[in-house]
Structure formats: structure tokens, C-alpha cells
Amino acid sequence: MSEIPPLRAGRRPAGAALLGWLGDDRSPRLCRISGSPGSGKSHLLDWLVQAGGPAVHVVLPAPGMTVRAALWTLAHRLGVAARTPAELLTAMAESGGRTVICVPGLDRAADPGRLVGELLNPLLRLSQVRLVVEAPDGSPEALGLTAVPEAAVLDLDHPQWTDRARFEAWCAAVGADAAAYPSPGRALGVAGRPEPRGVAELAALVPRTPDGTPDPAGAGEQLLAELWTATGREGGTAQLLADPTLLTYAGPVAVTAALEGQAGPVAAAWDAAGPALVAEPDPAIRAAVLRTRLIGLDDAAVARLGTVAAPWRAAWGLWPDSSVGWPGPVAALAVGAGRYAGQLLLADPGGTIRTVDAATGTPVAGVELPSPKPLRGVTVTQDGHLVLLDAWGGLELLPAEGTDAAQAQTAAAALQGAAGADLSVLHAVGGLPAEAPAVADEAGRVYWRQGGQVLAERLHQGPVTALGGAVRGGRAVLASGGLDGAVRLWSPGAAPVAEPLDRRDPLVSAVAAAETPAGLLVAAAWADGLTRLRLVGSPEPLLELRLGTQVWALTLAPGRVVLGTADGVAAVDFGA
């Protein structure tokens, strides 16, 4: 008990009851905190989060939340990728673990009824989910919480939850009115919520730069969030959208609510990048993310957002409705060689392959295939041979024109034959006269063939889900990622590095590696949308970024990473 923070104003009985609910699997899966204004509902839930520690898995602060913002916030904090309630429920059902979600301020959500009906009730229908929510008796949100018929209710207006002697002692210590028992708010004379300010009043408070344009950095997140909330309430959103930095410097929950149902490229880009924006506390990074998603869609907005200094900057991007073409979802990426030199090959989930200029992203051409089919991977060998890995684990080598591919064909067949399970990924390491790409399988093994010999190592528990590589000191270094969430290194012919280079809970969806003047650089993406760049030997990541969607493929060069996503592709420069 010494580790539990103090709960003042005589509220130990309420705290003990909440901890009892939290620790008893037999208690109702819904606990509702009730009470009149000033009774301390939010304060009690804040205390529970501290006292409950890791037993409270997620906090969803509901004030201002729309269903979209709440969904994105929950998905981020649970470490899953989800853009719809159904996707979130599926991901949570598959995880199977007990999940406790704390929802303070439910009555102050943008639309409490929709939040309850579209998200909270469906969550409560999962048997492993437990919710503790702030919802006073008789409120629409309390009446709407029907997924658990017999909820536990802790009404702070009932004297049984407040020790009177301790309440009176607290009042004496802070100079409060003990006659207001059991309400700490009334005892302190706390007034009700202030009336919301209007758009005109708030806009007048936004500071200006010397040239008269708004200064969002000087305004601060809270003022701009209040301005967006008022704009969503009163209308006139279009005027604020003229300066997209006013979005990125404001609280993203308020912006998400204000843009609900809005049309236009900026609102669409905010929706596309939303899961990354609500999770990002740095306004400069939010500006970089939004700018990335607007490339090719709104040149003026891209230019304005480009004035915000950030640690990375997109060089080019191809998205739906882009003015320079759109390759569709990018399931696999490959750096070109031979006839594809200077290009990137982009494969969609159905097996269509297109090429773009690696420097500018300008579409070049489509790649003719003998029989298009769903692909797991695509790569190009140093000799310019195109190697495909289909959805069923089969390798197919398409020789470069005017070359003898017999040796490469033999090597590919040898790798296929040596695998102990279906092949899952492949990668050709540029800069070495290797006979065939590295491949990996569903059993966690990575394979490399050179000099007529196949080398293999089991690097992962479960399938290998991503593979990359680079040349270091004249030798190949392979970077692999797996269903186990680990990123590992192996130089064929030597023992693999014992400890993972990186590890997170979600599966690794893509990996790339490159030798740089600073050392070996490895990029890894996980299924929740996070991409992390790390120099081998450095304790801290060089860069972390999210674009709001899953990253399915990566290529890496000094100072640039290209991300193939479920929406399109972007090249990001990070200056290292």
C-alpha cells in the first residue's frame, strides 16, 4: 500500500472499491463512476491510473473525442493498426489478453452517444475487455452503456464512498467548507464549466508575425484547439483550412472533430494521416506528416507546411488522386539494377509491378510479366534479373535481356529446394556477385547461397516476415524481421548476432539496410505503422516516424528511406 499514491478528501473508501473492482475478475466488466459536478469523478480516475499501474492498460481521455479520434488513439495505445471499429475489435479479439480501458470525461466527448454506440459498447462485447468510465446517472452516455447489463456503479454523491472525518480534516487543511460533504469541488467553491468562447474572440488572441500572417507556434496548442472546437461548432472551417499550419499546431483531437465531414485535400489528408497525427505530440512532426500526405494533392498547402522545421522531410510521394500518378498500395519495393538502374520497382498486392524514378518518384513504366499473380516479394539482382516470390512461396526468375541466367536459375532452384518450409520473403543484396537473392521461410530460417553452397540460420520464432541487406567490409549483412516482432542481423558464414537489434510486440512488416559513413543503418517497420531507423551500435534510434498507415515495404539509402504503404509510397529525407 506504500506504493499507492495518496487519495485525499476522505476518498479512501472509493479508491479501495475501485482497486477491488480492478483486481477481481468476477466483478462486472463495466464500472461506471457517477456523481454531480465537482464530486471528483475525473480526479478519482486519474488516481486509479496511477494506483493501478500496469493493470490499467489504456487511458482514453474522452473530452472533445469523436469516434475517429478515439479509435485512432486506442489503436495507437494498444499497438495495433486499425482505421475502423471492426478492425480494432478484430485485432483485440486476436490478442486475447485482458484489457482494462479507463475513459474519463465521457460526458464531454464531441458526441458521447455515438462514442458509446459505435465504439465502447462493441468493445464491451469482447469478453476480455473491462471498462471504467465517467458517466453520471441518468446521462445519455450512462443510459447508452448497455453491453454489460449489470454494471458496477460508484456514485460519489453517496456518503459511503467518503470518510467524513478525513474529509473534514482535509477541508481544515486547505481552507475548504466541510459543510459541502461529500463533494470536494463544492467544498473548494469550484465553479461550473465556463461558457465556451466564440470564434471571433479566439481568433483575435492568435498572435501575428510581422507580415500580418497568423503565428500558430506563438498561439500555443490549447488556444488553437479551442479555436478549432469553436469553428467546428459555429462553422467557417474553410477560412482556417487556408493555413494548414493552424491544424498541426493545434490539439489533434480538436482538429479531428472540426474536420468531421469536411471535403477537400487537406481534410482528406488529415483523415488519411490521422492515426499518426493523434499519436504525435510534436507540432513540427505533425506538419511533416501532413505535408507528406499532401504531396501531389495541394501544392500551396505543401509549401506552407514546408516552412515548419522538422527532423525529416518528404522528397516525393504518390497517393490516391495524386497529380503525378498513383501506384496503388505498395506491397513490395525493390531497388533497380541493370535495365532498371536508377529506378524503384513497386509491386501492388495483385502482382502488378510499376517503376518510378528513384530520385523524383516520377512514374516511368509498367513491367511486363508472363503471368501476373499475387506477390509476396520482388527484387532485382546485381545482373538485372527480376526475381519474384509469389503468394504461395514459389520463386520465379525473369532473366535480364542478353544475359545467361542459367547459373542464377540453378541457384534459385537450390534455395527453393533447401528451404524447410514455404518461402516468405526475399532480398537481393546489391554490390556483391551473389548467385541468387537471400530468402527466408515460414519456419524462421534465412538462407544464402554462394559458391554452390546454401547457408541457413534460424533467426526467428515463427515466420520471417521481412528481409533486407547491405554490404559491409566486402561481406553481406542480412537484416530480418519476424512475426515475433524482432529485428536480427546475420552475416552468412558467421554466427548471427545473439541479441535482436530491435524488438517490439507487433510483427515486423518491412526491413531495409544500407552502409553509410556513420555505420550500418537499419530501417524496420512494424504492423502498427511505426518505422524506426537505427545505426547498429547506437543505443537510441536515429529516427522514428509514422505516416498514418501500415508500411509494407522499405528501401534505404544514405539520408533517405522510401516507404511503401497500404495507401501509396513516399520518399523521406532525414539528413543523416
C-alpha positions as CSV (number, residue, x, y, z in Angstrom):
1,M,0.0,0.0,0.0
2,S,3.0,2.3,0.5
3,E,3.4,2.5,-3.3
4,I,-0.1,3.6,-3.9
5,P,-0.4,7.4,-4.2
6,P,-2.5,9.2,-1.5
7,L,-6.1,9.8,-2.2
8,R,-7.2,12.9,-0.3
9,A,-10.5,14.5,0.7
10,G,-11.5,11.3,2.5
11,R,-11.9,9.3,-0.6
12,R,-10.0,6.2,0.5
13,P,-13.2,4.1,0.5
14,A,-13.9,5.0,-3.1
15,G,-10.3,4.2,-4.0
16,A,-10.4,0.9,-2.2
17,A,-13.6,-0.1,-4.0
18,L,-12.1,0.8,-7.4
19,L,-8.9,-1.2,-6.7
20,G,-11.1,-4.1,-5.6
21,W,-13.0,-3.9,-8.9
22,L,-9.8,-3.8,-10.8
23,G,-8.3,-6.8,-9.2
24,D,-11.4,-9.1,-9.1
25,D,-12.1,-11.0,-12.4
26,R,-15.6,-11.9,-11.0
27,S,-16.7,-8.2,-10.9
28,P,-18.8,-6.7,-13.7
29,R,-16.7,-5.8,-16.7
30,L,-18.1,-2.2,-16.7
31,C,-17.5,0.1,-13.8
32,R,-19.3,3.5,-14.0
33,I,-18.2,6.4,-11.9
34,S,-21.1,8.7,-11.2
35,G,-21.7,11.9,-9.2
36,S,-22.7,15.6,-9.6
37,P,-20.3,18.3,-10.9
38,G,-17.4,18.8,-8.5
39,S,-17.7,15.4,-6.9
40,G,-14.2,14.5,-8.1
41,K,-15.0,11.8,-10.8
42,S,-12.1,12.7,-13.1
43,H,-9.8,13.1,-10.1
44,L,-10.6,9.6,-8.9
45,L,-10.0,8.1,-12.3
46,D,-6.6,9.9,-12.5
47,W,-5.7,8.4,-9.2
48,L,-6.8,4.9,-10.4
49,V,-4.5,5.2,-13.4
50,Q,-1.6,5.9,-11.0
51,A,-2.5,3.4,-8.4
52,G,-3.5,0.6,-10.8
53,G,-0.2,0.9,-12.7
54,P,0.2,-1.7,-15.5
55,A,-3.2,-3.2,-14.6
56,V,-4.8,-0.2,-16.4
57,H,-3.7,-0.8,-19.9
58,V,-5.1,2.2,-21.8
59,V,-6.5,5.7,-20.9
60,L,-8.9,7.3,-23.4
61,P,-9.5,10.9,-22.3
62,A,-12.9,11.4,-23.9
63,P,-13.3,15.3,-23.8
64,G,-13.6,16.5,-27.4
65,M,-13.2,13.0,-28.8
66,T,-15.0,11.9,-31.9
67,V,-15.3,8.2,-32.8
68,R,-12.5,8.6,-35.3
69,A,-10.1,10.3,-32.8
70,A,-11.0,7.8,-30.1
71,L,-10.4,4.9,-32.5
72,W,-7.1,6.2,-33.6
73,T,-6.0,6.9,-30.0
74,L,-7.0,3.4,-28.8
75,A,-5.3,1.7,-31.7
76,H,-2.1,3.6,-31.1
77,R,-2.0,2.9,-27.4
78,L,-2.9,-0.8,-27.9
79,G,-0.2,-1.1,-30.5
80,V,-2.4,-2.2,-33.4
81,A,-3.3,-0.9,-36.8
82,A,-7.0,0.0,-37.1
83,R,-8.9,2.5,-39.1
84,T,-12.4,1.2,-38.3
85,P,-14.0,-0.1,-35.1
86,A,-14.3,-3.5,-36.8
87,E,-10.6,-3.6,-37.4
88,L,-9.9,-2.6,-33.8
89,L,-12.2,-5.3,-32.5
90,T,-10.7,-8.0,-34.7
91,A,-7.2,-7.1,-33.6
92,M,-8.2,-7.1,-29.9
93,A,-10.1,-10.4,-30.2
94,E,-7.0,-12.0,-31.8
95,S,-4.7,-10.7,-29.0
96,G,-7.0,-12.4,-26.4
97,G,-5.4,-10.7,-23.4
98,R,-7.3,-8.9,-20.6
99,T,-7.5,-5.2,-21.4
100,V,-8.6,-2.6,-19.0
101,I,-9.6,0.8,-20.5
102,C,-10.2,3.9,-18.5
103,V,-12.5,6.6,-20.0
104,P,-12.6,9.9,-18.1
105,G,-14.8,12.7,-19.2
106,L,-17.2,10.6,-21.3
107,D,-19.9,13.3,-21.0
108,R,-17.5,15.8,-22.6
109,A,-16.9,13.8,-25.7
110,A,-17.8,15.5,-29.0
111,D,-20.7,13.1,-29.4
112,P,-21.0,10.9,-26.3
113,G,-23.9,8.8,-27.7
114,R,-22.0,7.9,-30.9
115,L,-18.8,7.1,-29.0
116,V,-20.8,4.7,-26.7
117,G,-22.8,3.2,-29.5
118,E,-20.1,2.8,-32.2
119,L,-17.0,2.0,-30.0
120,L,-17.5,1.5,-26.3
121,N,-20.4,-0.9,-26.4
122,P,-18.8,-3.0,-29.2
123,L,-15.6,-3.2,-27.1
124,L,-17.5,-4.3,-24.0
125,R,-18.9,-7.2,-26.1
126,L,-15.4,-8.7,-26.1
127,S,-15.1,-10.9,-23.1
128,Q,-11.6,-9.8,-22.2
129,V,-12.3,-6.1,-22.2
130,R,-13.1,-4.2,-18.9
131,L,-14.1,-0.5,-18.9
132,V,-14.1,2.1,-16.1
133,V,-15.9,5.2,-17.4
134,E,-17.0,8.6,-16.0
135,A,-20.7,8.8,-16.8
136,P,-23.2,10.3,-14.3
137,D,-26.6,8.6,-13.5
138,G,-29.3,9.5,-16.0
139,S,-27.0,10.9,-18.6
140,P,-27.4,9.7,-22.2
141,E,-24.0,8.1,-22.2
142,A,-24.8,6.2,-19.0
143,L,-28.1,5.0,-20.4
144,G,-26.4,4.0,-23.6
145,L,-23.9,1.7,-22.0
146,T,-26.0,-1.5,-22.4
147,A,-23.4,-4.1,-23.4
148,V,-22.9,-5.1,-19.8
149,P,-26.4,-5.4,-18.2
150,E,-25.3,-5.2,-14.5
151,A,-22.6,-2.6,-14.3
152,A,-20.8,-1.7,-11.1
153,V,-21.7,1.8,-10.2
154,L,-19.7,4.0,-7.8
155,D,-21.7,7.2,-7.1
156,L,-19.5,9.8,-5.4
157,D,-22.5,11.7,-4.1
158,H,-23.2,8.7,-1.8
159,P,-21.6,9.3,1.6
160,Q,-20.4,5.7,1.9
161,W,-17.5,6.5,-0.5
162,T,-16.1,9.3,1.6
163,D,-14.7,9.1,5.1
164,R,-16.2,12.1,6.9
165,A,-13.5,12.6,9.5
166,R,-10.8,12.6,6.8
167,F,-12.9,14.8,4.6
168,E,-13.3,17.4,7.4
169,A,-9.5,17.2,8.2
170,W,-8.7,17.8,4.5
171,C,-11.2,20.8,4.5
172,A,-9.5,22.3,7.5
173,A,-6.0,21.9,5.9
174,V,-6.9,23.5,2.6
175,G,-9.5,26.1,3.9
176,A,-12.5,24.4,2.4
177,D,-16.1,24.3,3.5
178,A,-16.7,21.0,5.3
179,A,-20.5,21.5,5.1
180,A,-20.2,20.6,1.5
181,Y,-19.6,16.9,2.4
182,P,-19.1,14.7,0.4
183,S,-18.2,16.9,-2.6
184,P,-14.6,18.2,-2.7
185,G,-15.5,20.6,-5.6
186,R,-18.3,22.3,-3.7
187,A,-16.1,22.4,-0.6
188,L,-13.5,24.4,-2.6
189,G,-16.1,26.6,-4.2
190,V,-15.1,25.4,-7.7
191,A,-17.4,27.0,-10.2
192,G,-19.0,25.1,-13.1
193,R,-17.6,24.9,-16.5
194,P,-17.0,28.3,-18.1
195,E,-19.1,29.2,-21.2
196,P,-17.2,28.4,-24.4
197,R,-15.6,31.3,-26.2
198,G,-16.6,32.2,-29.7
199,V,-14.5,32.1,-32.9
200,A,-14.1,35.9,-33.2
201,E,-12.9,36.2,-29.7
202,L,-10.4,33.3,-30.0
203,A,-9.1,34.4,-33.4
204,A,-8.3,37.8,-32.0
205,L,-6.0,36.1,-29.5
206,V,-3.9,34.4,-32.1
207,P,-0.6,36.4,-32.4
208,R,0.6,37.6,-35.8
209,T,4.0,37.6,-37.4
210,P,5.5,41.0,-38.6
211,D,3.9,40.4,-42.1
212,G,0.5,40.0,-40.5
213,T,0.0,36.3,-41.0
214,P,-1.1,34.1,-38.1
215,D,1.7,32.8,-35.8
216,P,0.5,29.3,-34.8
217,A,3.7,28.5,-32.9
218,G,3.2,31.5,-30.8
219,A,-0.5,30.8,-30.2
220,G,0.0,27.5,-28.5
221,E,-1.8,24.2,-28.8
222,Q,-4.6,24.9,-26.3
223,L,-5.7,28.2,-27.8
224,L,-5.7,26.8,-31.3
225,A,-7.6,23.7,-30.1
226,E,-10.2,25.9,-28.6
227,L,-10.4,27.8,-31.8
228,W,-10.9,24.7,-33.9
229,T,-13.6,23.5,-31.5
230,A,-15.4,26.8,-31.7
231,T,-15.1,26.7,-35.5
232,G,-16.5,23.2,-35.7
233,R,-19.4,24.4,-33.5
234,E,-20.1,27.7,-35.4
235,G,-18.9,26.9,-38.9
236,G,-16.3,28.7,-41.0
237,T,-13.8,25.9,-41.2
238,A,-12.7,26.8,-44.7
239,Q,-11.1,30.0,-43.6
240,L,-8.8,28.2,-41.1
241,L,-8.0,25.5,-43.7
242,A,-6.4,28.2,-45.8
243,D,-3.4,27.9,-43.4
244,P,-2.7,24.2,-42.7
245,T,-0.2,25.1,-40.0
246,L,-3.1,26.1,-37.9
247,L,-4.1,22.4,-37.9
248,T,-0.7,21.0,-37.0
249,Y,-0.1,23.4,-34.1
250,A,-3.5,22.7,-32.6
251,G,-4.5,19.8,-30.4
252,P,-5.2,17.0,-33.0
253,V,-8.3,15.7,-31.2
254,A,-10.0,19.1,-31.6
255,V,-8.9,19.3,-35.3
256,T,-10.2,15.9,-36.0
257,A,-13.6,16.8,-34.6
258,A,-13.8,20.1,-36.5
259,L,-12.9,18.4,-39.8
260,E,-15.6,15.7,-39.4
261,G,-17.4,15.6,-42.7
262,Q,-15.3,18.3,-44.4
263,A,-14.3,18.0,-48.0
264,G,-11.1,19.0,-49.8
265,P,-7.5,17.7,-50.0
266,V,-6.4,19.0,-46.6
267,A,-9.3,17.4,-44.7
268,A,-8.8,14.2,-46.7
269,A,-5.1,14.1,-45.9
270,W,-5.8,14.7,-42.2
271,D,-8.1,11.7,-42.3
272,A,-5.5,9.6,-44.1
273,A,-2.7,10.5,-41.7
274,G,-5.0,10.7,-38.6
275,P,-3.6,7.6,-36.7
276,A,-0.2,9.2,-36.8
277,L,-1.3,12.7,-36.1
278,V,-3.3,11.9,-32.9
279,A,-0.3,9.9,-31.6
280,E,2.3,12.7,-32.2
281,P,3.0,15.3,-29.5
282,D,5.4,17.4,-31.6
283,P,3.6,20.0,-33.9
284,A,6.6,20.1,-36.3
285,I,6.3,16.3,-36.8
286,R,2.6,16.7,-37.4
287,A,3.4,19.3,-40.0
288,A,5.9,16.9,-41.7
289,V,3.3,14.1,-41.7
290,L,0.5,16.2,-43.1
291,R,2.8,17.7,-45.7
292,T,3.9,14.2,-46.9
293,R,0.3,13.1,-47.4
294,L,-0.5,16.3,-49.4
295,I,2.3,16.0,-51.9
296,G,0.8,16.0,-55.4
297,L,-2.6,17.0,-54.0
298,D,-2.3,20.6,-52.8
299,D,0.9,22.5,-53.7
300,A,0.1,25.6,-51.7
301,A,-0.5,23.6,-48.5
302,V,2.7,21.6,-49.1
303,A,4.7,24.9,-49.5
304,R,3.1,26.4,-46.3
305,L,3.8,23.3,-44.2
306,G,7.3,23.1,-45.6
307,T,8.1,26.3,-43.7
308,V,7.9,24.4,-40.4
309,A,11.3,22.9,-39.5
310,A,11.2,19.2,-38.7
311,P,13.8,16.5,-38.4
312,W,12.7,14.8,-41.6
313,R,11.1,15.9,-44.8
314,A,9.4,14.0,-47.6
315,A,11.1,14.4,-51.0
316,W,8.2,12.9,-53.0
317,G,5.0,10.9,-52.6
318,L,2.4,9.2,-54.7
319,W,-1.1,9.0,-53.2
320,P,-4.6,8.5,-54.4
321,D,-5.7,11.3,-56.7
322,S,-2.1,12.5,-56.9
323,S,-1.4,14.8,-59.9
324,V,1.6,12.7,-60.9
325,G,0.1,9.2,-60.8
326,W,-0.6,6.7,-58.1
327,P,0.8,3.2,-58.0
328,G,-1.9,1.9,-55.6
329,P,-1.0,0.0,-52.4
330,V,2.7,-0.9,-52.4
331,A,3.2,-4.4,-51.1
332,A,6.8,-4.8,-52.2
333,L,9.7,-2.4,-53.2
334,A,13.0,-3.1,-54.9
335,V,16.0,-1.0,-55.9
336,G,16.6,-1.4,-59.6
337,A,19.8,-2.6,-61.3
338,G,20.7,-3.4,-64.9
339,R,18.0,-2.1,-67.2
340,Y,16.1,-0.8,-64.1
341,A,19.1,1.2,-62.8
342,G,18.1,4.4,-61.1
343,Q,14.5,3.2,-60.7
344,L,12.4,1.7,-57.9
345,L,10.1,-1.2,-58.6
346,L,6.7,-1.0,-56.9
347,A,4.5,-4.1,-56.7
348,D,0.9,-4.0,-55.6
349,P,-0.8,-6.9,-53.8
350,G,-2.3,-8.2,-57.0
351,G,1.2,-8.6,-58.6
352,T,1.2,-5.6,-60.9
353,I,4.7,-4.0,-61.0
354,R,5.4,-0.4,-61.9
355,T,8.7,1.6,-61.9
356,V,9.4,5.1,-60.8
357,D,12.4,7.3,-60.9
358,A,14.2,6.7,-57.6
359,A,15.2,10.4,-57.2
360,T,12.0,12.1,-58.0
361,G,9.2,9.5,-57.8
362,T,8.2,10.2,-61.4
363,P,6.4,7.2,-62.9
364,V,8.4,5.5,-65.6
365,A,6.7,2.4,-66.9
366,G,5.0,-0.9,-66.1
367,V,6.8,-4.2,-66.0
368,E,5.6,-6.9,-68.3
369,L,5.2,-10.2,-66.6
370,P,4.4,-13.6,-68.2
371,S,1.6,-14.3,-65.8
372,P,0.7,-11.7,-63.2
373,K,-0.2,-13.2,-59.8
374,P,-0.3,-12.1,-56.2
375,L,3.2,-11.5,-54.9
376,R,4.9,-11.7,-51.5
377,G,8.1,-10.0,-52.8
378,V,10.1,-8.7,-55.7
379,T,13.8,-8.0,-56.0
380,V,16.4,-7.3,-58.7
381,T,19.9,-9.0,-58.7
382,Q,23.1,-7.2,-59.5
383,D,22.9,-8.6,-63.0
384,G,19.5,-7.1,-63.5
385,H,17.5,-10.4,-63.2
386,L,14.0,-9.8,-61.8
387,V,13.1,-12.3,-59.1
388,L,9.5,-12.8,-57.9
389,L,8.2,-14.6,-54.8
390,D,4.5,-15.4,-55.3
391,A,1.8,-15.7,-52.6
392,W,2.3,-19.5,-52.5
393,G,6.0,-19.3,-51.8
394,G,7.2,-20.0,-55.3
395,L,10.3,-18.4,-56.8
396,E,10.4,-17.2,-60.4
397,L,13.4,-15.6,-62.1
398,L,12.9,-13.4,-65.1
399,P,16.3,-13.0,-66.8
400,A,17.7,-9.7,-67.9
401,E,17.8,-9.4,-71.7
402,G,21.1,-10.5,-73.3
403,T,22.4,-12.4,-70.3
404,D,23.0,-16.0,-69.4
405,A,20.7,-16.7,-66.4
406,A,21.4,-20.4,-66.1
407,Q,23.6,-20.0,-63.0
408,A,21.1,-17.8,-61.4
409,Q,18.2,-20.2,-62.3
410,T,20.2,-23.0,-60.7
411,A,20.9,-21.0,-57.6
412,A,17.3,-20.0,-57.1
413,A,16.2,-23.6,-57.5
414,A,18.7,-24.7,-54.9
415,L,17.4,-22.2,-52.4
416,Q,13.9,-23.2,-53.0
417,G,14.8,-26.9,-52.5
418,A,16.9,-26.2,-49.4
419,A,14.1,-24.4,-47.6
420,G,12.4,-26.4,-44.8
421,A,9.1,-24.6,-45.2
422,D,7.3,-22.3,-47.6
423,L,9.4,-19.2,-48.6
424,S,8.0,-16.0,-47.1
425,V,10.4,-13.1,-48.2
426,L,13.4,-12.5,-50.4
427,H,16.0,-9.8,-51.0
428,A,18.9,-9.3,-53.4
429,V,21.9,-7.6,-51.8
430,G,23.4,-5.1,-54.2
431,G,27.2,-4.8,-54.6
432,L,28.0,-8.5,-54.3
433,P,28.3,-11.1,-57.1
434,A,25.9,-13.4,-55.2
435,E,24.3,-16.1,-57.3
436,A,20.8,-15.5,-56.0
437,P,18.8,-13.4,-53.6
438,A,18.7,-14.2,-49.9
439,V,15.4,-15.9,-49.0
440,A,13.6,-16.8,-45.8
441,D,10.8,-19.1,-44.8
442,E,7.8,-19.6,-42.6
443,A,9.8,-21.6,-40.1
444,G,12.0,-18.7,-39.1
445,R,15.1,-19.6,-41.2
446,V,17.1,-17.3,-43.5
447,Y,19.0,-18.8,-46.5
448,W,22.0,-17.5,-48.5
449,R,23.8,-19.2,-51.4
450,Q,27.3,-18.5,-52.7
451,G,29.9,-20.7,-54.2
452,G,27.5,-23.5,-54.8
453,Q,26.7,-23.8,-51.0
454,V,23.5,-23.0,-49.2
455,L,23.9,-21.5,-45.8
456,A,21.0,-21.3,-43.3
457,E,20.2,-19.9,-39.9
458,R,17.1,-20.0,-37.8
459,L,16.7,-16.4,-36.6
460,H,13.1,-16.1,-35.5
461,Q,10.4,-17.9,-33.6
462,G,7.7,-18.2,-36.3
463,P,7.7,-16.9,-39.8
464,V,10.3,-14.4,-41.2
465,T,8.1,-11.5,-42.4
466,A,10.8,-9.1,-43.7
467,L,14.3,-9.3,-45.2
468,G,16.9,-6.7,-46.2
469,G,20.6,-6.5,-46.5
470,A,23.7,-4.5,-47.3
471,V,27.4,-5.0,-47.9
472,R,29.8,-4.2,-45.1
473,G,33.5,-4.9,-45.3
474,G,33.0,-6.8,-48.5
475,R,30.5,-9.2,-46.9
476,A,26.8,-9.4,-46.9
477,V,24.9,-8.5,-43.7
478,L,21.3,-9.6,-43.7
479,A,18.6,-7.9,-41.6
480,S,15.5,-9.9,-40.9
481,G,12.2,-9.2,-39.2
482,G,9.7,-11.7,-37.9
483,L,6.3,-12.5,-36.6
484,D,8.0,-12.4,-33.2
485,G,8.5,-8.6,-33.5
486,A,12.3,-8.9,-33.5
487,V,14.8,-7.5,-36.0
488,R,18.0,-9.6,-36.3
489,L,21.4,-9.4,-38.1
490,W,23.3,-12.2,-39.7
491,S,26.4,-12.2,-41.9
492,P,26.3,-15.5,-43.8
493,G,29.3,-17.7,-42.8
494,A,29.4,-16.2,-39.3
495,A,27.3,-16.7,-36.2
496,P,24.2,-14.4,-36.1
497,V,24.2,-11.6,-33.6
498,A,22.9,-13.0,-30.4
499,E,20.6,-10.2,-29.3
500,P,18.0,-8.6,-31.5
501,L,18.9,-5.2,-32.9
502,D,15.3,-4.2,-32.0
503,R,12.1,-5.7,-30.8
504,R,8.5,-4.6,-30.3
505,D,5.3,-6.5,-29.8
506,P,3.7,-6.2,-33.3
507,L,5.1,-8.2,-36.2
508,V,7.8,-6.7,-38.4
509,S,6.2,-5.7,-41.7
510,A,9.4,-4.5,-43.6
511,V,13.1,-4.2,-43.2
512,A,15.9,-2.5,-45.1
513,A,19.6,-1.9,-44.5
514,A,22.4,0.3,-46.0
515,E,26.0,1.0,-45.2
516,T,26.6,4.7,-44.5
517,P,29.6,6.8,-43.5
518,A,28.3,6.6,-39.9
519,G,27.9,2.8,-40.0
520,L,25.3,0.2,-40.8
521,L,21.8,1.7,-40.9
522,V,18.8,-0.5,-40.5
523,A,15.2,0.6,-41.0
524,A,12.3,-1.5,-39.7
525,A,8.6,-1.1,-39.8
526,W,6.1,-2.8,-37.6
527,A,2.4,-3.7,-38.2
528,D,1.1,-0.9,-36.1
529,G,2.6,1.7,-38.5
530,L,5.8,2.7,-36.8
531,T,9.0,2.9,-38.8
532,R,12.3,3.1,-36.8
533,L,15.8,3.8,-38.2
534,R,18.7,2.7,-36.1
535,L,22.5,2.8,-36.6
536,V,24.0,-0.5,-35.5
537,G,25.8,0.0,-32.2
538,S,23.8,3.1,-31.3
539,P,21.6,2.8,-28.2
540,E,19.0,5.3,-29.4
541,P,17.0,5.3,-32.7
542,L,18.2,7.8,-35.3
543,L,14.6,8.4,-36.4
544,E,11.0,7.3,-35.7
545,L,8.1,8.1,-38.0
546,R,4.5,7.3,-38.7
547,L,2.5,8.2,-41.8
548,G,-0.9,7.0,-40.5
549,T,-1.0,3.7,-42.4
550,Q,0.8,0.4,-42.3
551,V,4.2,0.3,-44.0
552,W,4.6,-2.9,-46.1
553,A,7.9,-2.3,-47.8
554,L,11.1,-0.3,-47.3
555,T,14.2,0.7,-49.2
556,L,17.1,2.6,-47.7
557,A,20.0,4.7,-48.9
558,P,22.2,7.2,-47.0
559,G,19.9,10.0,-45.9
560,R,16.7,8.7,-47.5
561,V,14.1,6.0,-46.7
562,V,11.4,5.0,-49.1
563,L,8.2,3.7,-47.5
564,G,5.7,1.5,-49.5
565,T,2.4,1.7,-47.7
566,A,-1.2,0.5,-47.9
567,D,-2.1,3.8,-49.5
568,G,0.9,4.6,-51.7
569,V,4.6,5.4,-51.4
570,A,6.7,8.2,-50.1
571,A,10.5,9.0,-50.0
572,V,11.6,10.7,-46.8
573,D,14.9,12.5,-46.4
574,F,16.3,12.6,-42.8
575,G,19.7,14.2,-43.4
576,A,22.0,11.6,-41.9
